[in-house]
Amino acid sequence: MLFVKDIEKIILLSVLSQYLNKKRPINIMLVAPSESGGSTMMKQFDSISSVAFVSDITYKGLLDILKDALDGKRKTLMLSDYVKILGRPFATRMNFETILNQAIEEGVKEILLPNEMKVSFGKFVTLSLVTKVTTEMYNKNILGWYTTGFIQRFLVIKFEYTDDEVSTIMDFIISGKHFEKISFILPEIKNVTVNCKQEYYEILKEKSEKIAFNYGFRVQQQLQLLLDSHALFRYLDNDKIDKNVENIIIDVNESDIKEILRLSDYFYRPKKENRLKYDVSDDSDLSNFMRYNNE
């Protein structure tokens, strides 16, 4: 699609982060009206072997992908339409989100199933998650996600096209042209170490505090990983790189921090004047909470 190149780059950086030695999940949630091209953006990453691109997924499907993650085959889950998950019965959805909640942060080591059965991975398994939800469904579910800590695990990108952009896209369609489709390909990447000066991480602190729903700890960790990932991106962007990237050491430089500061402007910034003003466990505060998070 047109006008989404920066968002595609952010998604790519989240994928690259899973190849770093100090990896932890970077999770991206795209929030946009229908027909905004979010699914098309994600589909372009299906050609990367470590990415599991799905339009829908069940509880069992998630377990299968976690097993692949344990073996190193999968590192990122791209779920192109989270609305399908939201449309399931509440109990089914909560069982799914409980496991997903763990997988995209601290990791899943053991899962207890009905009839005293269990799935054991032997170690904590994590996945990076990129997904999309419509603006309407985001607004409807933000309270529940906030109370369970689900939304705090994401860097949220809210976007919609301006009138001029809509007109440009419509003219493009009428002209009979086709949108450029990219199939992202990565070389074989193993054992990548990125070194970063602490002062660069310090620069991200102000951004983290603005982007975060709560204190900013998770956001700071994810922005730092995006910064490290951009150093790897810069390295891979060199035409001299061959098909294998193994046992390399890269230093973050000023161009990396400048780019992450620029890209971080895409992340949604909930109002923070009264960070703990609303008791989200109290239904009477629902309308205030919704207004607070969507101003």
MIZAKE-381344 format. One record per residue (C-alpha): residue in three letters; x negated, y negated, z. Coordinates in steps of 0.05 Angstrom, whole numbers, padded with zeros to 5 digits, always signed. Example, Ala and Ser with C-alpha at 12.3 -4.5 7.8 and 13.67 -1.06 7.14 Angstrom:
! residues 2
ALA-00246+00090+00156
SER-00273+00021+00143
//
This chain:
! residues 295
MET+00000+00000+00000
LEU-00020-00072-00006
PHE-00042-00115+00053
VAL-00060-00057+00099
LYS-00135-00046+00086
ASP-00156-00069+00155
ILE-00107-00022+00188
GLU-00134+00035+00147
LYS-00204+00017+00171
ILE-00181+00020+00243
ILE-00152+00089+00231
LEU-00217+00112+00199
LEU-00257+00086+00258
SER-00212+00126+00305
VAL-00228+00188+00263
LEU-00303+00174+00263
SER-00303+00165+00339
GLN-00290+00239+00347
TYR-00358+00255+00317
LEU-00397+00215+00369
ASN-00433+00251+00426
LYS-00396+00208+00478
LYS-00328+00217+00445
ARG-00261+00210+00479
PRO-00193+00201+00446
ILE-00177+00137+00410
ASN-00102+00134+00398
ILE-00067+00089+00349
MET+00008+00076+00346
LEU+00034+00038+00285
VAL+00099+00002+00298
ALA+00134-00025+00236
PRO+00201-00027+00201
SER+00219+00030+00153
GLU+00185+00028+00085
SER+00123-00006+00112
GLY+00074+00046+00086
GLY+00049+00074+00152
SER+00058+00146+00131
THR+00024+00132+00065
MET-00035+00103+00101
MET-00043+00164+00145
LYS-00034+00214+00088
GLN-00098+00188+00056
PHE-00137+00220+00113
ASP-00109+00290+00100
SER-00170+00307+00058
ILE-00215+00303+00120
SER-00221+00373+00148
SER-00222+00351+00220
VAL-00155+00315+00212
ALA-00089+00352+00221
PHE-00038+00311+00182
VAL+00034+00331+00197
SER+00102+00298+00186
ASP+00132+00338+00244
ILE+00105+00384+00298
THR+00133+00432+00350
TYR+00108+00451+00419
LYS+00077+00514+00390
GLY+00047+00475+00332
LEU+00013+00429+00382
LEU-00016+00489+00418
ASP-00043+00517+00352
ILE-00077+00450+00337
LEU-00107+00448+00407
LYS-00136+00518+00394
ASP-00167+00491+00331
ALA-00194+00432+00370
LEU-00226+00480+00419
ASP-00264+00511+00361
GLY-00283+00442+00334
LYS-00241+00450+00271
ARG-00193+00394+00288
LYS-00209+00328+00322
THR-00152+00282+00303
LEU-00077+00293+00298
MET-00040+00247+00250
LEU+00035+00251+00262
SER+00066+00209+00208
ASP+00136+00202+00238
TYR+00143+00203+00314
VAL+00217+00188+00305
LYS+00228+00262+00293
ILE+00201+00278+00362
LEU+00246+00225+00392
GLY+00307+00256+00359
ARG+00300+00322+00396
PRO+00337+00341+00460
PHE+00308+00305+00520
ALA+00281+00368+00555
THR+00248+00393+00492
ARG+00216+00325+00478
MET+00191+00317+00550
ASN+00158+00386+00549
PHE+00122+00365+00485
GLU+00102+00296+00509
THR+00076+00323+00575
ILE+00024+00365+00539
LEU+00010+00311+00487
ASN+00001+00260+00543
GLN-00056+00302+00572
ALA-00086+00322+00505
ILE-00096+00250+00482
GLU-00133+00228+00544
GLU-00162+00273+00599
GLY-00151+00337+00560
VAL-00114+00402+00568
LYS-00147+00462+00601
GLU-00090+00508+00621
ILE-00015+00508+00605
LEU+00036+00546+00646
LEU+00091+00576+00603
PRO+00158+00609+00622
ASN+00159+00679+00652
GLU+00092+00667+00687
MET+00054+00665+00622
LYS-00001+00615+00610
VAL-00049+00590+00556
SER-00120+00579+00579
PHE-00172+00543+00536
GLY-00230+00552+00585
LYS-00247+00478+00582
PHE-00212+00411+00573
VAL-00191+00402+00501
THR-00175+00333+00474
LEU-00146+00304+00409
SER-00144+00235+00380
LEU-00074+00216+00359
VAL-00051+00169+00304
THR+00024+00162+00295
LYS+00078+00115+00271
VAL+00146+00095+00298
THR+00198+00046+00273
THR+00204-00020+00308
GLU+00275-00003+00330
MET+00255+00064+00362
TYR+00194+00032+00395
ASN+00238-00020+00429
LYS+00287+00034+00450
ASN+00235+00080+00481
ILE+00183+00031+00509
LEU+00210+00034+00580
GLY+00207+00110+00585
TRP+00138+00111+00554
TYR+00114+00058+00603
THR+00138+00097+00664
THR+00104+00161+00641
GLY+00040+00125+00621
PHE+00046+00148+00549
ILE+00044+00080+00515
GLN-00016+00058+00557
ARG-00057+00111+00521
PHE-00050+00075+00454
LEU-00077+00016+00417
VAL-00012-00010+00388
ILE-00010-00044+00320
LYS+00055-00080+00306
PHE+00064-00104+00235
GLU+00114-00124+00183
TYR+00108-00158+00116
THR+00119-00232+00107
ASP+00169-00257+00055
ASP+00112-00273+00008
GLU+00082-00203+00017
VAL+00150-00171+00005
SER+00157-00211-00059
THR+00087-00191-00082
ILE+00100-00117-00069
MET+00168-00120-00104
ASP+00135-00153-00165
PHE+00082-00099-00164
ILE+00136-00044-00164
ILE+00175-00078-00220
SER+00112-00083-00263
GLY+00109-00007-00265
LYS+00041-00003-00232
HIS+00024+00048-00179
PHE-00004+00037-00110
GLU-00076+00057-00102
LYS-00082+00123-00066
ILE-00147+00140-00031
SER-00169+00208-00007
PHE-00220+00194+00047
ILE-00278+00242+00047
LEU-00330+00248+00101
PRO-00398+00282+00097
GLU-00414+00337+00147
ILE-00427+00300+00212
LYS-00461+00330+00273
ASN-00495+00303+00335
VAL-00489+00228+00325
THR-00516+00185+00381
VAL-00498+00111+00382
ASN-00534+00063+00429
CYS-00502-00002+00448
LYS-00525-00060+00491
GLN-00482-00070+00553
GLU-00474-00144+00533
TYR-00435-00122+00471
TYR-00387-00082+00514
GLU-00380-00142+00560
ILE-00357-00184+00501
LEU-00298-00136+00491
LYS-00273-00146+00562
GLU-00232-00208+00546
LYS-00198-00172+00488
SER-00183-00112+00531
GLU-00148-00153+00584
LYS-00104-00186+00531
ILE-00086-00122+00495
ALA-00073-00077+00555
PHE-00004-00061+00583
ASN-00035-00054+00653
TYR-00106-00064+00677
GLY-00144-00053+00613
PHE-00189+00006+00633
ARG-00165+00052+00577
VAL-00165-00004+00525
GLN-00237-00023+00544
GLN-00259+00049+00535
GLN-00224+00054+00467
LEU-00252-00012+00442
GLN-00322+00008+00462
LEU-00314+00073+00422
LEU-00287+00034+00363
LEU-00349-00009+00367
ASP-00395+00052+00368
SER-00354+00082+00311
HIS-00365+00020+00269
ALA-00440+00030+00275
LEU-00430+00100+00246
PHE-00384+00071+00193
ARG-00438+00021+00173
TYR-00488+00078+00169
LEU-00443+00120+00125
ASP-00427+00061+00081
ASN-00498+00063+00055
ASP-00501+00092-00015
LYS-00565+00129+00003
ILE-00530+00174+00053
ASP-00529+00247+00029
LYS-00476+00299+00044
ASN-00501+00314+00114
VAL-00507+00269+00174
GLU-00540+00306+00231
ASN-00581+00289+00292
ILE-00582+00214+00279
ILE-00589+00156+00327
ILE-00556+00089+00310
ASP-00558+00022+00346
VAL-00498-00024+00349
ASN-00514-00092+00321
GLU-00482-00161+00318
SER-00444-00146+00254
ASP-00410-00088+00288
ILE-00386-00130+00348
LYS-00362-00186+00302
GLU-00321-00137+00261
ILE-00289-00103+00321
LEU-00271-00171+00351
ARG-00237-00189+00285
LEU-00200-00122+00279
SER-00177-00125+00351
ASP-00132-00183+00332
TYR-00087-00131+00300
PHE-00072-00099+00367
TYR-00007-00118+00402
ARG-00014-00164+00462
PRO+00043-00158+00513
LYS+00053-00219+00557
LYS+00010-00217+00620
GLU+00030-00278+00660
ASN+00068-00234+00708
ARG+00033-00167+00699
LEU+00069-00132+00757
LYS+00131-00175+00759
TYR+00181-00121+00739
ASP+00196-00056+00774
VAL+00205-00012+00714
SER+00233+00044+00757
ASP+00294+00000+00770
ASP+00345+00001+00715
SER+00367-00069+00733
ASP+00300-00094+00708
LEU+00307-00060+00640
SER+00329-00121+00601
ASN+00274-00164+00632
PHE+00222-00111+00619
MET+00242-00105+00546
ARG+00239-00179+00536
TYR+00173-00182+00572
ASN+00142-00130+00527
ASN+00168-00157+00461
GLU+00160-00232+00465
//
